[in-house]
C-alpha cells in the first residue's frame, strides 16, 4: 500500500509540474484567459452531475461571511493565478517559471501575518530576505545589478505574481467555515472563477487575440482541467490520507526539480548557473522561515 501511495504521489507531482511545460509548449496556440475559462468549464461539466442535487440546499445555508470568503477564494484560486502563469510563460522559460513554485511558503507566511494574525519572527524575516535574493537572481538572469534599473523579465514577474495569488488562496482556505463538501466547493470556486475571468476574456476579444483554440490548444486545456486539476487533486487526497499531510507536503519542493527535468526533455530548456544559485537561495530562505513553525509544532 505504501509503494502504491508513493507511485500516486510521483504521478501527482508530475501532473502538476507538467502543467507548466504544456503551457509553455502551446503558448502560441492558447490565449491565457480563454484557456483558463475553458478549463473551468470542463471541470464544471465533470463535477456538476455529482453536485446538482445537494448544491442548492448547501448554498441556501451559506452566510454572508461564507460568501465573502468563497468570493475571495474564487478570485485568488479560481483561475486568475493560472492565467497569469500561462501569460507569463509567453515571456519566460518554463525552467525559470517553475522555480518560483518554492516561493509559496514565503508568500503564505507574509499573508498569514495580516489575515490570520500570525506573527513573523526575525529569523523568518531573514528567510524572506534570502528567498527574495534568489528570486532576484533568477528574474534578472544572473545580473543583480539590473535591479537598479528595474530590468526584470515580465514573464518572471507574472509567474511570481501567480504564486502570490496561490498563497493568498491557501491562506483564505483557513478562513472557511462553510459546510460545502469537496465537489460542491470546487463547483462554487469554478463559478466564481468564471465570473472573475470575464473581464480578462473580454479584454482578449477586444484586443483581437486569437481566441479560437487550435487542436493542440484544446488538448492542452483538457490536460490542464482533467490532468493537473481533477486527477492531481484526487491523487493528492489519496496520498495525504495514506502518508500524512506533513510527509506529503514536504515533497512539494520536488516539483521545481521535476519541472526542470521535463523542460529539458520536452522543450530543450536547460538550466543555467543562476537557476541553480537562485533555487538554492530560495530553499535556504524557506528553511529559515519554516524553522520557527516547526519548533512550535514540536
C-alpha positions as CSV (number, residue, x, y, z in Angstrom):
1,X,0.0,0.0,0.0
2,X,2.8,2.4,0.8
3,X,4.5,1.7,-2.5
4,X,1.2,2.5,-4.3
5,X,0.9,5.8,-2.3
6,X,4.4,6.8,-3.4
7,X,3.6,5.9,-7.0
8,X,0.5,8.1,-6.9
9,X,2.5,10.9,-5.3
10,X,5.0,10.9,-8.1
11,X,2.2,10.8,-10.7
12,X,0.5,13.7,-9.0
13,X,3.7,15.9,-8.8
14,X,4.4,15.1,-12.5
15,X,0.8,16.1,-13.5
16,X,1.2,19.5,-11.6
17,X,4.7,20.1,-12.9
18,X,3.6,19.2,-16.4
19,X,1.0,22.0,-16.5
20,X,3.9,24.5,-16.7
21,X,5.6,22.5,-19.5
22,X,2.3,22.2,-21.5
23,X,1.5,25.9,-21.1
24,X,5.0,26.9,-22.4
25,X,4.8,24.4,-25.3
26,X,1.4,25.7,-26.6
27,X,1.8,29.4,-25.8
28,X,1.3,30.3,-29.5
29,X,-1.9,28.2,-29.6
30,X,-3.6,29.3,-26.4
31,X,-5.0,32.6,-25.3
32,X,-4.4,32.5,-21.5
33,X,-7.8,33.9,-20.5
34,X,-9.8,31.7,-22.9
35,X,-7.7,28.6,-21.9
36,X,-8.4,29.2,-18.2
37,X,-12.1,29.8,-18.8
38,X,-12.2,26.6,-20.8
39,X,-10.5,24.7,-18.0
40,X,-13.1,25.9,-15.5
41,X,-16.0,24.9,-17.8
42,X,-14.6,21.4,-18.3
43,X,-14.3,21.0,-14.5
44,X,-17.8,22.2,-14.0
45,X,-19.1,19.8,-16.7
46,X,-17.4,16.9,-14.9
47,X,-18.4,17.8,-11.4
48,X,-21.9,19.3,-11.6
49,X,-23.7,15.9,-12.3
50,X,-22.4,14.8,-8.9
51,X,-23.4,18.0,-7.0
52,X,-26.6,19.4,-8.6
53,X,-28.9,17.6,-6.2
54,X,-27.3,18.8,-3.0
55,X,-25.8,22.1,-4.1
56,X,-28.9,24.3,-3.9
57,X,-29.7,23.4,-0.3
58,X,-26.0,23.8,0.6
59,X,-25.9,27.3,-1.0
60,X,-29.0,28.4,0.9
61,X,-27.3,27.5,4.2
62,X,-24.3,29.9,3.5
63,X,-24.0,33.0,5.5
64,X,-22.8,36.4,4.3
65,X,-19.3,35.8,5.7
66,X,-19.1,32.4,3.8
67,X,-20.0,34.1,0.5
68,X,-17.2,36.7,1.1
69,X,-14.6,34.0,1.8
70,X,-15.7,31.9,-1.2
71,X,-15.6,35.0,-3.4
72,X,-12.0,35.7,-2.3
73,X,-11.1,32.0,-2.9
74,X,-12.6,32.2,-6.4
75,X,-10.6,35.4,-7.1
76,X,-7.2,34.1,-5.9
77,X,-7.6,30.4,-6.8
78,X,-10.4,30.2,-9.3
79,X,-8.4,31.0,-12.4
80,X,-6.7,34.4,-12.4
81,X,-3.5,32.9,-11.0
82,X,-3.4,30.3,-13.8
83,X,-4.0,32.9,-16.4
84,X,-1.0,34.9,-15.0
85,X,1.0,31.7,-15.1
86,X,0.1,30.9,-18.7
87,X,0.6,34.5,-19.8
88,X,4.0,34.7,-18.0
89,X,5.2,31.6,-19.9
90,X,4.8,33.6,-23.2
91,X,7.8,35.7,-22.0
92,X,9.9,33.4,-19.7
93,X,11.1,29.8,-19.9
94,X,9.3,27.0,-18.0
95,X,12.6,26.4,-16.3
96,X,12.6,29.9,-14.7
97,X,8.8,29.9,-14.0
98,X,8.7,26.6,-12.2
99,X,11.4,27.5,-9.8
100,X,9.1,30.1,-8.3
101,X,6.9,27.3,-7.0
102,X,9.1,27.1,-4.0
103,X,8.3,30.7,-3.0
104,X,4.8,29.7,-2.0
105,X,5.6,29.1,1.7
106,X,7.2,32.6,1.9
107,X,4.1,34.3,0.5
108,X,1.9,32.3,2.7
109,X,3.8,33.4,5.8
110,X,3.7,37.1,4.7
111,X,-0.1,37.0,4.0
112,X,-0.9,35.0,7.2
113,X,0.5,37.8,9.3
114,X,-2.2,40.4,8.5
115,X,-5.0,38.0,7.6
116,X,-4.6,35.3,10.4
117,X,-2.7,37.4,13.0
118,X,0.3,35.1,12.9
119,X,3.5,37.0,14.0
120,X,6.7,36.9,12.0
121,X,9.9,36.3,13.9
122,X,13.2,38.0,13.0
123,X,14.6,34.6,11.8
124,X,11.6,34.4,9.4
125,X,12.3,37.9,8.0
126,X,15.8,36.8,7.4
127,X,14.4,33.8,5.4
128,X,12.2,36.1,3.4
129,X,15.2,38.3,2.5
130,X,17.3,35.3,1.5
131,X,14.5,33.8,-0.6
132,X,13.9,37.1,-2.5
133,X,17.6,37.3,-3.2
134,X,17.2,34.0,-5.0
135,X,14.1,35.3,-6.8
136,X,16.0,38.4,-7.9
137,X,18.9,36.3,-9.2
138,X,16.6,34.3,-11.4
139,X,14.4,37.2,-12.6
140,X,17.4,39.2,-13.6
141,X,19.1,36.2,-15.4
142,X,22.1,36.4,-13.0
143,X,22.5,40.1,-13.3
144,X,21.6,41.5,-9.8
145,X,22.8,45.0,-10.9
146,X,19.7,45.1,-13.2
147,X,17.6,45.8,-10.1
148,X,18.8,49.4,-10.1
149,X,17.2,49.9,-13.5
150,X,14.1,47.7,-12.6
151,X,15.1,45.4,-15.5
152,X,13.0,42.3,-14.8
153,X,11.6,39.8,-17.2
154,X,7.8,40.4,-17.2
155,X,7.2,36.7,-17.5
156,X,9.1,36.0,-14.3
157,X,7.1,38.8,-12.5
158,X,3.8,37.2,-13.8
159,X,4.9,33.7,-12.6
160,X,5.8,35.2,-9.2
161,X,2.5,37.0,-9.0
162,X,0.7,33.7,-9.8
163,X,2.4,32.1,-6.8
164,X,1.5,35.1,-4.6
165,X,-2.1,34.6,-5.6
166,X,-2.0,30.9,-4.9
167,X,-0.5,31.7,-1.5
168,X,-3.5,34.0,-0.8
169,X,-5.9,31.2,-1.8
170,X,-4.2,28.9,0.7
171,X,-4.5,31.4,3.5
172,X,-8.2,32.1,2.7
173,X,-8.8,28.4,2.8
174,X,-8.0,28.6,6.6
175,X,-10.8,31.1,6.9
176,X,-13.5,28.8,5.6
177,X,-16.4,28.0,7.9
178,X,-18.9,26.7,5.3
179,X,-20.2,23.1,5.2
180,X,-19.8,22.5,1.5
181,X,-18.3,19.1,0.6
182,X,-15.4,18.9,-1.8
183,X,-17.3,18.6,-5.0
184,X,-19.7,21.4,-4.1
185,X,-16.8,23.6,-3.1
186,X,-15.0,23.1,-6.4
187,X,-18.1,23.9,-8.3
188,X,-18.6,27.1,-6.4
189,X,-15.0,28.1,-6.9
190,X,-15.2,27.4,-10.6
191,X,-18.3,29.6,-11.0
192,X,-16.7,32.4,-9.1
193,X,-13.5,31.9,-11.1
194,X,-15.5,32.2,-14.4
195,X,-17.0,35.5,-13.1
196,X,-13.6,36.9,-12.2
197,X,-12.2,35.7,-15.6
198,X,-14.9,37.5,-17.7
199,X,-13.1,40.9,-17.9
200,X,-9.8,39.2,-18.9
201,X,-11.6,37.2,-21.7
202,X,-13.4,40.3,-22.8
203,X,-10.1,42.1,-23.0
204,X,-8.6,39.4,-25.1
205,X,-11.5,39.5,-27.5
206,X,-11.4,43.4,-27.7
207,X,-7.7,43.2,-28.4
208,X,-8.3,40.8,-31.3
209,X,-6.3,38.0,-29.6
210,X,-6.7,34.6,-31.3
211,X,-9.3,33.2,-29.0
212,X,-10.2,30.1,-31.1
213,X,-8.1,27.3,-29.8
214,X,-6.2,25.1,-32.1
215,X,-6.4,21.3,-31.7
216,X,-3.2,21.4,-29.8
217,X,-4.5,24.2,-27.6
218,X,-7.7,22.2,-26.9
219,X,-5.6,19.2,-25.8
220,X,-3.6,21.5,-23.5
221,X,-6.8,22.9,-21.9
222,X,-8.2,19.4,-21.4
223,X,-4.9,18.3,-19.8
224,X,-5.0,21.3,-17.5
225,X,-8.5,20.6,-16.4
226,X,-8.5,16.8,-16.2
227,X,-4.9,16.0,-15.5
228,X,-3.5,18.8,-13.4
229,X,-6.7,19.6,-11.6
230,X,-9.1,16.7,-11.2
231,X,-6.7,13.7,-11.4
232,X,-4.0,15.5,-9.4
233,X,-6.5,16.7,-6.8
234,X,-7.8,13.2,-6.3
235,X,-4.3,11.8,-6.2
236,X,-3.2,14.3,-3.6
237,X,-6.1,13.5,-1.4
238,X,-5.2,9.8,-1.6
239,X,-1.6,10.5,-0.8
240,X,-2.3,12.7,2.2
241,X,-4.6,10.0,3.6
242,X,-2.0,7.3,3.2
243,X,1.2,9.1,4.0
244,X,0.1,12.1,6.2
245,X,-0.1,15.8,5.4
246,X,3.4,16.6,6.7
247,X,5.2,13.9,4.7
248,X,3.3,14.6,1.6
249,X,3.7,18.4,1.9
250,X,7.5,18.1,2.2
251,X,7.6,16.5,-1.3
252,X,6.1,19.7,-2.9
253,X,9.7,21.0,-3.2
254,X,10.4,18.2,-5.7
255,X,8.1,19.9,-8.2
256,X,10.7,22.5,-9.4
257,X,13.2,19.7,-10.0
258,X,10.7,17.6,-11.8
259,X,9.6,20.6,-13.9
260,X,13.2,21.5,-14.8
261,X,13.7,17.9,-15.9
262,X,10.6,17.9,-18.0
263,X,11.5,21.2,-19.6
264,X,14.9,19.8,-20.6
265,X,13.4,16.7,-22.1
266,X,10.4,18.1,-23.9
267,X,11.3,21.8,-24.5
268,X,15.1,21.7,-24.8
269,X,15.3,24.3,-22.0
270,X,18.4,23.6,-19.9
271,X,19.1,25.3,-16.5
272,X,21.9,27.8,-16.2
273,X,24.1,28.7,-13.2
274,X,21.7,31.4,-11.9
275,X,18.8,28.9,-11.8
276,X,20.8,26.6,-9.5
277,X,22.0,29.5,-7.4
278,X,18.6,31.1,-7.2
279,X,16.7,27.9,-6.2
280,X,19.4,27.2,-3.6
281,X,18.8,30.7,-2.0
282,X,15.0,30.3,-2.2
283,X,15.1,26.9,-0.5
284,X,17.5,28.2,2.2
285,X,15.2,31.1,2.9
286,X,12.2,28.8,3.1
287,X,14.0,26.6,5.6
288,X,14.9,29.6,7.7
289,X,11.3,30.9,7.6
290,X,9.8,27.5,8.4
291,X,12.1,26.8,11.4
292,X,10.1,28.7,13.9
293,X,6.8,27.0,12.8
294,X,8.4,23.5,13.0
295,X,9.7,24.2,16.6
296,X,6.3,25.5,17.6
297,X,4.7,22.3,16.2
298,X,7.2,20.2,18.1
